[in-house]
Amino acid sequence: MRLIVTLAAALLLAAPALAQGVTLRDRPPIFVTPEYRDLLEEPESGETPVVPAEAAEEDTPRPFAPPHLTARAYLALRAEAAAEGEPAPALRQVWRVERFSLGGAQLEPAAERTLVIGDGFVSDSGRADPVIYDFLLARILTPDPEARTFVNRSIHGDVRRRMDHFIAFTRGGSLDEIAFGPELVFDRFWLEADMGLRMQAAEVVIARSEGEVRVSTLDDDVLVYALPVDAGAALNEDEDAERDQVEAVAPATAPMTGLAALDIASLLRGDAEAVATARATPAEDDETPAPGPDEAPEPESAADARARALFLAWMRHALPVHPDALAVLQAEDSLPERFEFVVFSPNSPQGRREVWTLASSTSEANPAFPLNPAARPRLPGGPYMTGRIGPVMLAAVREQAGGAPGPDTFLGAINAARARGALDHAYLIAWQETAHSGPCPPEAVARPICAEAGRIAAAALGNADFEALFGALAALPARNHARAVAGLTPYLGAPGLAGAAAALIVANELAAWGEEGAEEYPDLDPAGLMADALEADPYAPMIYARLGEMLIGGADYAGAWAVFDLGRSVPAAADSPMLAHVELIEANLELLAPEFFAHATPGR
């Protein structure tokens, strides 16, 4: 009996760790190849990967703007975060956009795009859906003026999508050619342009002549990016005389340079030690020579510098321009009036050339943030967010889903199950408490529910149902998904907290099991089971953490971050360490790809 009691307590001691199931390296292979999984295994030495980059530390934490905020609440939060004084003037730009084949034929009529570069934001309208890139709050807003609604997405979720796709398609940066289906193969350069990310400096050639800087690929001399510049700033008059890698002319900030896939993966998993190491590690010395006195640009005003930083961040999000080509614009000291770039993608396999020409540019004093105060929020993500899960989460955020269960709630449920002879249900209820409070401490008496687990096991000695459940739970640390799922499926649909525990564990096990589990249990949907767990226990932080990871595995990054954000908005879960890793992942994303966040403070 002592052995069973000890094992029962040990299972609760490790319960959250055993229930992790889906992680970055274990998630279903939506676009992740087996080779990619191998790249993301932990190093055998156990050493923390070191990232040669420095984190951009901000003086004050960025305000938290979750997706359920009303427009008025969002605007009020933004106003509180803004600097004191009058806002800097906004710049309204109207661009003429033309698309051509590489042979010069116009592909479609010219279109207009209107940008408003304002106080820490860039709004982009003139295409199908207007978009507001709010770098002050690190959000992407998509308003629907006709419906008077808006969707509020996290920039972190979008950057995580780019990062995962880049690592997966390039197998950690090891592939030079990327296959899209059986017939399309692209040079990695074009994926880097589409994602806005690269791990190594691209082999590109720049040439400045007659008032224009041109960036071309080294191997096949394809024009990548062209930008008119002051003719007097040309390096020389011979277009072919200056041919060098772009870093020698305009070094780009590229924290991903030289990173192994494993280094990035450890940061994306939210490893606290890895990000601390990365922040403490100085960047590698840049071998780019310092500009001479004749090459130094004229000093730029603070307002112009902010506008240019925001414009560059918008380009990184909105246009498929390679980071090393953007470095050319980054080296200039003014906004462009014309630029062009080439795109190769599955949608444009023959390539196309886009030409952007500034039609007008006006300054606006005291610009308003372009969001209708009466607009209603719509949750981002797929059908789970807009269907079952979203309303349950919102009720928990508003504390309208009943009170969050505390020790007395769990003890009462355990005693009720014990009274009806369901000791297996009683133990599952004790397990579910760890989804709120984390693993049991080594001294079980420090938490009443942990002490109760041992008593349940002692009372259940010889109980066939309990021993079958115990065997299923004991299979979790061995990653014996088949035994765990088989032993816990009879408890799906159990009332209350016991059913929540069963649904949470089975969902995680099926997600970690992957395709084999889906074939074995075709009628069980991991995300649907998570919804069952959430409906039964909407205040459990572990459910939000695991469901968000599961949606990442299904490539629903907007939905995943909505789940993370809503979980951190639930009063009973906001300070849980189970959701703390999300903030680490966000910090890591800003460490790896700071250009997407602009780190722009409003100007006054």
C-alpha positions in Angstrom: 0.0 0.0 0.0 2.8 2.4 0.8 4.2 2.0 -2.8 0.8 2.9 -4.3 0.4 5.9 -2.0 3.9 7.1 -2.8 3.4 6.7 -6.5 0.0 8.5 -6.3 1.6 11.5 -4.7 4.5 11.4 -7.2 2.1 11.5 -10.1 0.5 14.7 -8.7 4.0 16.0 -8.0 4.8 15.9 -11.7 1.2 16.2 -13.1 1.6 19.4 -15.2 4.9 18.2 -16.7 3.3 14.9 -17.6 0.4 16.6 -19.2 2.4 18.9 -21.4 1.9 16.7 -24.4 2.2 19.0 -27.4 5.3 21.1 -27.7 7.1 22.8 -30.5 9.0 19.6 -31.4 6.0 17.2 -30.7 3.2 18.9 -32.4 1.2 17.3 -35.3 3.1 17.6 -38.6 1.0 20.2 -40.3 4.1 21.5 -42.1 6.8 20.0 -39.9 8.8 17.2 -41.4 10.4 14.4 -39.4 13.8 15.9 -40.1 12.6 19.2 -38.5 11.6 17.3 -35.4 15.1 15.9 -35.2 16.6 19.3 -35.4 14.6 20.5 -32.4 15.6 17.8 -30.0 17.4 19.0 -26.9 21.2 18.8 -27.0 22.5 15.7 -25.3 25.0 17.7 -23.3 22.1 19.5 -21.6 23.8 22.9 -22.2 21.7 25.9 -22.8 22.2 27.3 -26.4 23.8 30.7 -26.5 22.4 33.2 -28.9 24.8 35.9 -30.2 22.4 38.8 -29.8 21.3 41.5 -27.4 17.8 42.1 -26.3 16.4 45.6 -26.7 15.4 46.5 -23.1 12.5 48.9 -22.8 12.3 51.4 -19.9 8.7 50.5 -19.1 6.7 47.3 -20.0 4.4 47.5 -22.9 0.7 47.8 -21.9 -1.2 44.6 -22.4 -4.0 44.9 -25.0 -5.9 41.5 -25.2 -8.3 40.8 -28.1 -11.5 41.2 -26.1 -11.1 44.9 -25.4 -13.7 47.2 -26.8 -12.5 49.9 -29.1 -13.1 52.5 -26.4 -11.1 50.5 -23.9 -8.3 50.0 -26.5 -8.1 53.7 -27.2 -8.1 54.5 -23.5 -5.2 52.1 -22.9 -3.3 53.6 -25.8 -3.8 57.1 -24.5 -2.4 56.1 -21.1 0.6 54.5 -22.8 1.3 57.5 -25.0 3.9 60.1 -24.0 2.7 63.4 -22.5 2.2 66.5 -24.6 0.9 67.0 -28.1 1.2 64.0 -30.4 3.7 64.2 -33.3 2.2 65.1 -36.6 1.1 62.2 -38.8 2.3 61.6 -42.3 -0.4 60.6 -44.9 1.1 59.0 -48.0 -0.7 57.9 -51.1 1.2 55.4 -53.1 0.6 54.2 -56.7 1.3 50.5 -56.9 2.0 48.8 -60.3 2.6 45.1 -60.9 4.5 43.9 -64.0 5.8 40.6 -65.3 9.5 40.2 -65.4 9.2 40.8 -69.1 7.6 44.2 -68.5 4.0 43.5 -69.2 1.5 45.2 -66.8 -0.3 42.4 -64.9 -3.2 44.5 -63.6 -4.4 48.1 -63.4 -2.5 50.4 -61.0 -3.8 50.5 -57.5 -3.6 53.0 -54.6 -2.4 52.3 -51.1 -2.8 54.9 -48.4 -0.5 54.9 -45.4 -0.9 57.0 -42.3 2.3 57.0 -40.3 1.2 58.3 -36.9 2.0 58.1 -33.2 3.6 54.7 -32.9 1.4 53.2 -35.6 1.0 52.7 -39.4 -2.4 52.3 -41.0 -2.6 50.7 -44.4 -5.7 51.0 -46.5 -6.6 50.6 -50.2 -6.5 46.8 -50.3 -9.1 44.2 -49.4 -8.9 44.7 -45.7 -7.5 47.8 -44.0 -4.9 47.1 -41.4 -3.5 49.1 -38.5 0.0 48.1 -37.3 0.1 49.4 -33.7 3.7 49.2 -32.6 3.0 51.0 -29.4 0.9 48.0 -28.1 2.4 45.3 -30.5 -1.0 44.6 -32.0 -2.4 44.3 -35.6 -5.9 45.6 -35.9 -8.2 44.7 -38.8 -11.3 47.0 -38.8 -14.5 46.2 -40.7 -16.0 49.7 -41.1 -19.3 48.4 -42.5 -19.9 45.9 -39.7 -18.4 48.3 -37.1 -16.2 45.6 -35.7 -12.5 45.0 -35.5 -10.1 42.1 -34.9 -7.2 42.6 -32.6 -4.3 40.2 -33.2 -0.9 40.0 -31.5 2.2 40.9 -33.5 4.0 38.2 -31.5 1.7 35.5 -32.9 2.3 36.7 -36.5 6.1 36.7 -36.0 5.9 33.2 -34.4 4.1 32.1 -37.6 6.9 33.5 -39.8 9.6 32.0 -37.6 8.0 28.5 -37.5 7.4 28.5 -41.3 11.0 29.7 -42.0 12.6 27.0 -39.7 10.3 24.3 -41.0 10.6 25.0 -44.8 14.3 25.5 -44.6 14.9 22.7 -42.1 16.6 25.1 -39.7 18.2 27.1 -42.5 20.0 24.1 -44.0 18.2 24.0 -47.3 19.1 26.3 -50.2 16.1 25.3 -52.3 12.5 25.1 -51.0 9.9 22.8 -52.6 6.3 23.9 -52.7 4.5 20.8 -54.0 5.8 18.4 -56.7 6.6 21.0 -59.3 7.5 24.3 -57.6 11.0 24.9 -56.3 12.3 28.3 -55.1 15.7 29.5 -53.9 15.6 30.1 -50.1 16.2 33.8 -50.8 12.6 34.2 -51.8 11.2 32.5 -48.7 13.4 34.8 -46.7 11.9 37.7 -48.5 8.4 36.5 -47.9 8.9 35.8 -44.2 11.1 38.8 -43.6 13.6 36.6 -41.8 17.0 35.1 -42.6 19.7 33.2 -40.7 22.7 34.0 -42.8 23.6 37.1 -44.8 22.4 36.7 -48.4 24.8 36.9 -51.2 23.6 40.0 -52.9 25.2 42.7 -55.0 24.5 46.4 -54.7 25.3 49.1 -57.2 24.8 52.8 -56.9 24.8 54.9 -60.0 22.9 57.9 -61.4 20.8 58.5 -58.3 19.7 54.9 -57.8 20.8 52.0 -55.6 20.0 48.5 -57.0 20.2 45.2 -55.1 20.5 42.0 -57.1 21.1 38.4 -56.4 24.7 37.4 -56.8 24.3 34.1 -58.8 21.7 35.0 -61.4 21.7 38.8 -61.2 18.0 39.1 -60.6 17.0 42.6 -59.5 15.7 42.3 -55.9 15.1 45.9 -54.9 15.7 49.4 -56.3 15.6 52.7 -54.6 16.2 56.2 -56.0 18.7 58.2 -53.9 20.5 61.5 -54.0 22.7 61.3 -57.1 25.5 63.0 -55.1 25.5 60.1 -52.7 26.4 57.5 -55.3 29.5 55.6 -54.5 30.9 56.2 -58.0 29.7 56.8 -61.5 30.3 53.3 -62.8 27.3 51.1 -62.2 29.4 48.0 -62.3 32.3 49.3 -60.2 30.7 48.8 -56.8 29.7 45.2 -56.4 29.8 43.9 -52.8 27.7 42.2 -50.2 25.0 44.4 -48.8 26.5 44.3 -45.3 29.5 46.2 -46.5 27.3 49.2 -47.4 24.3 49.0 -45.0 24.6 46.5 -42.2 21.2 45.1 -41.1 20.2 44.3 -37.6 19.9 40.5 -37.9 19.8 38.7 -34.6 19.1 35.4 -36.4 22.4 35.5 -38.2 24.4 32.4 -37.6 21.9 30.8 -35.2 21.4 27.1 -35.3 17.8 25.8 -35.5 18.2 24.4 -32.0 19.1 27.8 -30.6 16.0 29.4 -32.1 13.8 26.4 -31.0 14.9 26.7 -27.4 13.9 30.4 -27.4 10.5 29.7 -29.0 9.8 27.1 -26.4 10.1 29.8 -23.7 13.2 28.5 -22.0 13.9 31.0 -19.3 17.6 30.2 -19.0 18.1 30.5 -22.8 16.7 33.9 -23.0 18.6 35.1 -20.0 21.8 33.8 -21.6 20.9 35.4 -24.9 20.3 38.8 -23.2 23.6 38.5 -21.3 25.7 37.6 -24.4 27.1 40.5 -26.3 26.6 40.5 -30.0 29.4 39.3 -32.3 31.6 42.1 -33.6 30.4 43.5 -36.8 33.2 43.4 -39.3 31.6 46.2 -41.4 34.0 49.2 -41.5 32.8 52.4 -39.9 31.8 55.0 -42.4 34.3 57.7 -43.1 33.6 61.4 -42.5 32.5 62.0 -46.0 30.0 59.1 -45.8 28.3 60.0 -42.6 24.7 61.0 -43.1 23.3 64.4 -42.1 21.7 64.3 -38.7 18.1 63.3 -38.8 15.3 64.9 -36.7 13.6 62.8 -34.1 10.3 63.0 -35.9 11.8 61.9 -39.2 13.7 59.1 -37.5 10.5 57.8 -35.9 8.6 58.0 -39.1 11.3 56.1 -41.0 11.5 53.5 -38.3 7.7 52.9 -38.5 7.8 52.9 -42.3 10.5 50.2 -42.2 8.6 48.1 -39.7 5.5 48.4 -41.9 7.5 47.2 -44.9 8.8 44.3 -42.9 5.2 43.2 -42.2 3.4 44.1 -45.4 5.8 43.6 -48.3 7.9 40.6 -49.3 11.2 42.5 -49.5 14.4 40.6 -48.4 15.9 41.8 -45.1 19.2 42.5 -46.7 17.5 44.6 -49.3 15.7 46.5 -46.6 19.1 47.3 -45.1 19.7 49.6 -48.0 16.7 51.7 -47.1 17.6 51.5 -43.5 20.9 53.1 -44.3 19.2 56.1 -46.0 18.3 59.2 -43.9 14.9 59.9 -45.5 11.7 58.1 -46.6 11.7 56.9 -50.2 9.6 58.5 -53.0 9.8 55.4 -55.2 11.0 51.9 -54.8 10.5 48.6 -56.6 11.1 44.9 -55.8 10.7 41.5 -57.3 8.6 38.6 -55.9 8.8 34.9 -56.5 6.2 32.9 -54.7 3.7 30.0 -55.1 1.2 32.7 -56.2 3.7 34.3 -58.6 5.9 31.3 -59.7 7.1 33.2 -62.9 8.0 36.2 -60.8 6.6 39.7 -60.8 7.9 43.2 -60.3 6.1 45.8 -58.1 6.8 49.5 -58.5 5.7 51.8 -55.7 5.6 55.5 -56.5 4.7 58.2 -54.0 1.7 60.2 -55.4 1.3 62.6 -52.4 2.5 63.1 -48.9 0.9 65.5 -46.4 1.3 66.2 -42.8 -1.6 66.1 -40.3 -1.5 67.8 -36.9 -3.1 66.0 -33.9 -4.0 62.8 -35.8 -6.5 60.5 -34.2 -5.8 56.8 -34.0 -7.9 55.3 -36.9 -10.2 53.1 -34.9 -13.9 53.8 -34.6 -14.6 54.1 -30.8 -18.0 52.4 -31.3 -16.5 49.3 -33.0 -17.1 46.0 -31.4 -14.3 43.4 -31.0 -14.3 40.1 -32.8 -12.0 37.4 -31.5 -9.2 36.3 -34.0 -8.6 32.7 -34.9 -10.4 29.8 -36.5 -13.8 28.2 -35.9 -13.0 27.1 -32.3 -12.4 30.6 -31.2 -15.6 32.0 -32.8 -17.6 28.9 -31.8 -17.4 27.0 -28.5 -14.2 28.3 -27.0 -14.5 32.0 -27.3 -17.7 32.6 -25.4 -16.5 30.3 -22.5 -13.2 32.2 -22.2 -14.9 35.6 -22.3 -17.3 34.5 -19.5 -14.3 33.5 -17.4 -12.5 36.8 -18.2 -15.6 38.6 -17.0 -16.0 36.3 -14.0 -19.4 35.2 -15.3 -18.7 31.5 -15.4 -19.2 31.0 -11.7 -16.5 31.3 -9.1 -13.0 30.0 -9.7 -12.6 26.7 -7.8 -10.5 26.9 -4.6 -9.3 24.3 -2.1 -12.7 24.0 -0.6 -14.3 23.4 -4.0 -11.9 20.6 -4.8 -12.3 19.0 -1.4 -16.0 19.1 -1.6 -16.0 17.5 -5.1 -13.6 14.8 -3.9 -15.7 14.0 -0.8 -18.8 13.8 -3.0 -17.1 11.4 -5.4 -15.8 9.4 -2.4 -19.3 9.2 -0.9 -20.7 7.6 -4.1 -17.8 5.1 -4.2 -16.1 6.7 -7.2 -12.5 6.9 -6.0 -11.2 7.0 -9.5 -13.2 10.2 -10.1 -11.9 11.6 -6.8 -8.3 11.1 -7.9 -9.0 12.8 -11.2 -10.4 15.7 -9.3 -7.3 15.9 -7.2 -5.2 15.8 -10.5 -7.3 18.7 -11.9 -6.3 20.9 -9.0 -2.7 20.8 -10.3 -4.0 22.4 -13.5 -4.7 25.4 -11.3 -1.9 25.4 -8.7 0.9 23.5 -10.4 2.7 20.4 -9.3 2.4 19.3 -5.7 5.3 20.3 -3.5 7.5 17.5 -2.2 5.8 17.8 1.2 2.3 16.9 0.2 0.8 18.2 3.5 1.7 21.8 2.3 -1.4 21.6 0.0 -4.6 20.0 1.2 -5.5 18.4 -2.2 -2.0 16.9 -2.5 -2.3 15.3 0.9 -5.8 14.0 -0.1 -4.4 12.2 -3.1 -2.5 9.8 -0.9 -5.6 9.1 1.2 -7.6 8.4 -2.0 -4.9 5.9 -3.2 -4.8 4.2 0.2 -8.6 3.8 0.3 -8.6 2.5 -3.3 -6.2 -0.4 -2.8 -7.7 -3.3 -4.7 -10.3 -1.2 -6.5 -10.1 -2.3 -10.2 -11.4 1.0 -11.7 -8.9 3.0 -9.7 -5.9 0.7 -10.5 -6.8 0.9 -14.2 -6.9 4.7 -14.0 -3.6 4.7 -12.1 -2.0 2.6 -14.7 -3.0 5.0 -17.4 -1.7 8.0 -15.5 1.6 6.1 -14.8 2.0 5.7 -18.6 2.3 9.5 -19.1 5.9 10.0 -18.1 6.9 7.0 -20.4 5.1 8.7 -23.3 3.0 5.6 -23.7 0.3 7.5 -25.4 -1.7 4.4 -26.4 -2.0 3.1 -22.8 -2.8 6.5 -21.4 -5.5 7.3 -23.9 -7.1 3.9 -23.7 -7.2 4.1 -19.9 -8.7 7.6 -19.8 -11.2 7.6 -22.6 -13.8 5.9 -20.3 -13.8 9.1 -18.2 -14.5 11.5 -21.0 -17.9 13.0 -20.3 -17.5 12.4 -16.5 -19.2 15.2 -14.6 -17.4 18.3 -13.4 -13.8 18.5 -12.6 -13.1 14.8 -13.2 -14.3 15.1 -16.7 -12.2 18.2 -17.2 -9.1 16.3 -16.1 -9.8 13.4 -18.4 -10.4 15.7 -21.4 -7.3 17.7 -20.8 -5.0 14.7 -20.4 -6.5 12.8 -23.4 -6.3 15.9 -25.6 -2.6 16.4 -24.8 -1.8 12.8 -25.3 -3.6 12.7 -28.7 -1.8 15.8 -29.8 1.6 14.4 -28.8 0.8 11.0 -30.4 0.3 12.7 -33.8 -1.0 10.9 -36.9 -0.9 7.5 -35.3 -3.2 8.7 -32.6 -5.6 10.3 -35.0 -5.8 7.0 -37.0 -6.4 5.1 -33.8 -9.1 7.5 -32.4 -10.6 9.2 -35.5 -13.6 10.4 -33.5 -11.6 12.2 -30.9 -10.6 15.8 -31.7 -7.9 17.2 -29.4 -9.1 20.8 -29.7 -12.7 19.7 -29.2 -11.6 17.8 -26.0 -9.8 21.0 -24.9 -13.1 22.8 -25.4 -14.8 20.2 -23.2 -12.2 20.7 -20.5 -12.6 24.5 -20.7 -16.3 24.3 -20.4 -16.0 22.2 -17.3 -13.2 24.3 -15.7 -12.8 27.7 -17.4 -10.5 29.0 -14.8 -7.6 26.5 -15.1 -4.5 28.2 -16.4 -3.1 24.9 -17.8 -6.0 24.6 -20.2 -5.2 28.0 -21.7 -1.5 27.2 -22.0 -2.0 23.8 -23.6 -4.8 24.8 -25.9 -2.6 27.7 -27.2 0.2 25.4 -27.9 -2.2 23.0 -29.6 -3.5 25.8 -31.9 0.1 26.7 -32.8 0.6 23.0 -33.8 -2.5 23.5 -36.1 -1.0 26.6 -37.6 -3.7 28.9 -36.1 -1.3 31.4 -34.6 -3.9 34.2 -34.3 -6.1 31.9 -32.3 -3.2 30.6 -30.2 -2.3 34.1 -29.1 -5.9 35.0 -28.5 -6.1 32.0 -26.1 -2.8 33.0 -24.4 -4.1 36.6 -24.1 -7.5 35.6 -22.7 -5.9 33.2 -20.3 -3.7 36.0 -19.0 -6.9 38.1 -18.7 -8.7 35.6 -16.4 -8.4 37.1 -12.9 -7.9 33.7 -11.4 -5.2 32.7 -13.9 -3.4 35.9 -14.7 -0.4 35.3 -12.4 -0.1 31.6 -12.9 3.4 30.4 -13.7 1.8 28.1 -16.3 1.2 31.1 -18.5 4.4 32.9 -17.6 6.3 31.1 -20.4 4.2 33.0 -22.9 5.8 36.2 -21.8 9.2 34.5 -22.2 8.3 33.4 -25.7 7.2 37.0 -26.6 10.5 38.4 -25.2 12.4 35.8 -27.3 10.5 36.7 -30.5 11.5 40.4 -30.0 15.0 39.3 -29.3 15.2 37.3 -32.6 13.2 39.6 -34.8 13.2 43.1 -33.3 12.5 44.8 -36.6 8.9 43.6 -36.6 8.2 45.4 -33.4 9.9 48.7 -34.2 10.1 49.5 -30.4 8.7 52.8 -31.4 7.8 55.2 -28.7 5.3 57.9 -29.5 6.8 61.3 -30.2 5.8 64.4 -28.4 
